[in-house]
Each structure stands twice: as C-alpha cells, then as structure tokens.
Amino acid sequence: MEQKKKKQVLVACGAGVATSTVVNGAIEEMAKEHNIKVDLVQIKITEVGSYVDTADLLVTTAMTKKEYPFPVINARAFLTGIGKEDTKQQILDELKK
C-alpha cells in the first residue's frame, strides 16, 4: 500500500510555544504509532493564514472564529484531560483521510 502524501498539520496556540508543544508531541506519537507521515508545523494562531494553501489540518488550543479551507480541531482536551481520547481519535481520523 503506498503512503499518501505527507499531511501538513498546523499545531497552534496563542504564543506558539507552551501548549502547542504538548499537542505537537501527542500528534507525533500518534502518527508514528499508525505509520502516518506528517509534517508538523508549530505556530502562533495568528500565523495560520500564512498556511491556507498548504495545510491539511489545524489543531489548536487557542480560540479561533475564522473559517479555513481545512478542518480545525480544538485541542484543549490535551490540557484538561477531559475528552482527550475523543480528540485524539478526531485527529487520527483526519490524518487517515
């Protein structure tokens, strides 16, 4: 089975540092576990607009009201622990598409 093109996943939080690092690590682990190639880009939520032409998915712990041409997954569950497995499954489902 041939591997689909690498998915570009934006991991964004308010400052592009703390919480996105936690989420970044979790996605990296999931991708490895399921043998999915991903290109993780850790950014500030304000930088998402620069990636509208290349990104496949946005996973963020920040609030965003903007519409993007790719799915947006709220990853605050990684911080609270509440609903974390559901969020992981959502991300996985998108990565497998």
C-alpha positions in Angstrom: 0.0 0.0 0.0 1.5 3.3 -1.0 1.7 6.1 1.5 -0.4 9.2 0.7 1.4 12.5 0.6 2.6 13.8 3.9 -0.1 15.7 5.7 0.8 19.2 6.9 -0.6 19.7 10.3 -0.6 23.1 11.9 -0.3 23.0 15.7 -1.2 26.4 17.0 -1.6 28.1 20.4 -1.7 31.7 21.5 2.1 32.1 21.6 3.2 29.1 19.6 5.2 27.8 22.5 3.9 26.0 25.5 0.6 24.3 24.9 1.3 23.6 21.2 4.4 21.7 22.3 2.3 19.3 24.3 -0.1 18.8 21.4 2.7 18.5 18.9 4.3 15.6 20.9 1.0 13.8 21.1 0.3 14.0 17.3 3.9 12.9 16.6 3.4 9.9 18.7 0.0 9.0 17.1 1.4 9.4 13.6 4.3 7.1 14.4 2.0 4.5 16.0 -0.2 4.4 13.0 2.6 4.8 10.4 1.2 8.1 9.1 3.6 10.6 7.6 3.0 14.1 9.0 4.7 17.5 8.6 4.1 19.2 11.9 4.3 23.0 12.0 4.2 24.6 15.4 2.9 28.2 15.1 1.0 31.0 16.8 -2.7 31.1 16.0 -2.1 34.5 14.3 0.2 32.8 11.7 -2.4 30.2 10.4 -3.3 32.5 7.5 0.1 32.0 6.0 -0.5 28.3 5.6 -4.0 28.2 4.0 -2.6 27.0 0.7 -0.5 24.1 2.1 -2.1 22.9 5.4 -4.3 19.8 5.7 -5.4 20.3 9.3 -5.3 22.8 12.1 -5.1 21.5 15.7 -5.3 24.4 18.2 -5.6 25.1 21.9 -6.5 28.8 21.0 -9.9 30.1 20.2 -10.5 30.8 16.5 -13.6 32.1 14.9 -12.0 32.2 11.4 -13.0 29.8 8.7 -10.2 27.9 7.0 -10.2 25.6 3.9 -9.1 22.7 6.1 -10.6 21.1 9.3 -9.9 22.7 12.6 -9.8 20.6 15.7 -9.9 22.1 19.2 -7.2 20.5 21.3 -7.9 22.0 24.7 -8.6 18.4 25.8 -4.9 17.8 25.8 -4.6 20.4 28.6 -7.6 19.5 30.6 -7.5 15.7 30.0 -11.3 15.8 29.5 -12.3 14.2 26.2 -8.6 13.7 25.3 -9.2 10.3 23.7 -12.1 11.6 21.6 -9.9 14.5 20.4 -7.0 12.1 19.6 -9.5 10.0 17.5 -10.7 13.1 15.7 -7.1 14.0 14.7 -6.4 10.4 13.7 -9.5 10.2 11.5 -8.4 13.4 9.7 -4.8 12.1 9.3 -6.1 8.9 7.8 -8.2 10.6 5.1 
